[in-house]
Amino acid sequence: MPGRKPSIERQRRLGAELRRMREHIGMTINEAATLHRTDRTTVSNTESARSGVSGAA
């Protein structure tokens, strides 16, 4: 059975929570991108729900 796609509302809630937590600890987008070995655009797109996240590691 294929996995279902997350709803845009779930993506928005996740992105908002990720941003809230990042800002709460005083981390910049650039620092988060470095920590996750990605670029700042990916972090920004995830936080603003323009792109989702994958469960794959």
Beta strands, then each sheet from edge to edge (+ up, - down):
end
